Amino acid sequence: QVQLVESGGGLVQPGGSLRLSCAASGNIVWIKVKGWYRQAPGKERELVVGITSSGGTNFADSVKGRFSFSRDKDGNTVYLQMTSLKPEDTAVYYCNADINSGWGPYDYWGQGTQVTVSS
């Protein structure tokens, strides 16, 4: 069974850093990570970084210069490095990907990881 699992969230003080991971597991023929999203309490889910078809990144204005995206060599694990964190970055963070396990591509979301920025 294919899964996306985020990890790395937690409580951090303003100005601190966290690195989130998103790992895909299962019978994966190919994977296309589409982005990281976040959802704060009472707000709609918003895009943090979108990954283009060529592997480029488009960051939300609110996180530009503070967040970065990377992936491991096989592409099955991606990371969101977050620095200079602000209280307004508090949210549940999700990764999103198209994954083909041999039955055609499907849209997958992880369960999310909570990031809380507070002193």
Order of alpha helices (4+ residues) and beta strands (2+ residues): beta-beta-beta-beta-beta-beta-beta-beta-beta-beta-beta
